[in-house]
Amino acid sequence: HPFFVVIFYWLKNFTRKTMKTPTFVARKKRKTNQVIFYPFLKHNLMENYLKSTYFLDYEQEKVAAFAKKHTETCTTLREKAIALYNAVRDGFYYNPYDLNFNKEGLKASDLLNRKHGYCIEKAVLLAASARAANIPSRLSFYDVKNHIATDRLCAILGTNVLVFHGAAELYLDGEWLKTTPAFNASLCEKLGVASLEFDGFHDSIFQEYDASGDKQFMEYLHDYGSFDDVPYDLLIETTLNAYPQFLENEEFKSGKNRHFIFT
């Protein structure tokens, strides 16, 4: 029938044009535990979530070695993700009094030079080491209100709102899972809240209440979205808007030195 002939040639030409430059989305092959690619998306987004970047610099030997050390006994991507989460959460104690906003200081490789970090640094290391283990990852950022923040931290920031709190999102079995490796288990015990566990199946984000369930702990106020690397300019702009006292520091404003150590 002439009508079906026309439809056939239209589809043939349309497919040839749209598939001329194939693009891909990552999927996990369940049996072989490898990430493979299929020509489904117009833009090769998943490739962005697997590559080494300026901040997620897993091509640096120390980052690759960190990822290998904590995943060499794992047999699945999920096991690797859990192992890396625990290694970052408890391997570096949370320190909000040493805030390094210098570009170099926010690299995953830089955190491996010390044993402490704040939320963004720890999220960056988790995301970078996940990519080194062939797990697609990205970063997400939020404004949160810490209802049990210390008087010292509130005095420094002038508020109990923490802007641009960093988290890492890991892609497992076709789902993006949010993880928050910021607070090490020993700190959570001291604060009277349960440590955040990650099981590889569900999100692991800040607890709303303390261990008793009576006192509010964290409240999410704003979601900035997800990024394949640290959105550095947005981070600095948001920080300056939220904490105007940083504007008084000429080196911070100029970018000459954006490292604060509060004593």
C-alpha positions, -999 to 999 in steps of 0.1 A, spaced: 0 0 0 14 34 -10 7 49 25 29 23 43 56 28 17 57 65 25 58 58 63 86 33 58 109 57 40 101 86 64 111 64 94 142 53 75 153 88 68 144 101 103 164 73 120 194 80 98 193 117 107 187 113 144 211 84 150 239 99 128 259 108 159 251 82 186 250 93 222 248 72 253 234 65 287 251 43 312 235 11 325 249 -15 349 252 -50 335 241 -71 364 260 -103 357 293 -88 347 293 -58 371 304 -35 343 290 -2 331 280 -4 295 264 22 272 233 24 250 224 51 224 193 64 241 200 100 251 207 130 229 236 140 251 261 117 266 254 127 302 266 95 318 300 99 304 303 132 323 295 113 355 324 89 350 353 112 339 380 127 360 376 165 364 395 194 380 379 188 414 370 151 411 406 143 401 406 105 404 434 102 378 457 114 406 475 84 419 465 89 455 428 91 447 429 60 426 449 42 453 423 52 479 394 38 458 413 6 451 423 1 487 387 3 499 371 -17 471 396 -45 462 376 -71 482 342 -61 468 326 -80 441 297 -57 430 293 -20 423 269 -17 453 294 -32 476 321 -8 463 297 22 468 290 12 504 327 6 512 337 40 498 309 58 516 321 43 550 357 50 542 350 87 535 325 91 563 347 77 591 382 81 576 380 119 579 364 136 608 340 165 601 356 199 608 336 230 600 362 252 616 388 247 588 370 260 556 392 259 525 374 276 496 405 278 474 401 258 442 432 236 449 418 229 484 385 215 471 401 188 450 395 152 460 433 146 461 438 175 485 416 160 512 438 129 512 467 150 526 449 153 560 424 135 582 396 160 584 373 179 561 339 195 558 309 184 539 319 196 504 354 182 506 341 148 518 314 147 491 340 155 464 362 127 476 334 102 476 322 112 442 357 110 428 366 76 443 332 63 431 341 72 395 375 56 400 355 24 408 334 28 377 304 41 395 288 72 379 286 100 404 277 136 407 274 163 434 243 180 449 241 210 472 216 223 498 209 249 524 203 232 557 194 245 592 213 228 619 190 229 650 217 216 673 246 236 660 273 246 685 273 281 699 308 285 685 298 277 649 267 299 651 289 328 664 313 323 635 287 321 608 261 345 624 234 319 618 226 282 622 219 279 585 246 261 565 246 271 529 258 249 500 260 218 521 275 191 498 264 156 491 274 129 466 249 111 444 258 76 432 242 58 402 233 22 411 210 -1 392 194 27 372 188 50 402 206 81 416 210 77 453 219 106 476 246 101 502 259 124 529 293 112 542 299 144 562 295 134 598 318 106 610 302 80 634 321 92 665 308 127 660 272 115 656 276 96 689 288 128 706 259 148 692 233 122 702 222 113 667 224 80 648 252 79 623 240 79 587 242 45 571 242 38 533 229 4 522 232 10 484 195 9 479 182 40 495 191 77 500 213 85 529 206 122 538 208 141 571 186 130 599 156 152 607 157 144 644 182 132 670 185 96 682 156 101 707 133 113 679 122 142 700 146 170 691 149 184 655 184 180 641 186 190 604 161 208 582 166 211 545 157 245 532 168 247 495 180 223 468 205 238 443 204 207 421 230 183 408 263 189 391 290 168 374 317 189 391 319 216 418 301 247 406 328 269 420 315 303 410 281 295 424 297 282 457 316 315 462 286 337 453 263 318 476 288 319 505 293 356 502 256 363 501 249 341 531 278 352 552 285 389 545 313 390 571 334 372 545 331 403 523 353 421 549 382 398 539 399 413 509 418 382 501 386 361 500 369 386 477 398 387 453 404 350 454 440 354 466 433 332 497 400 317 506 411 294 534 397 301 568 409 284 600 387 294 630 403 291 664 
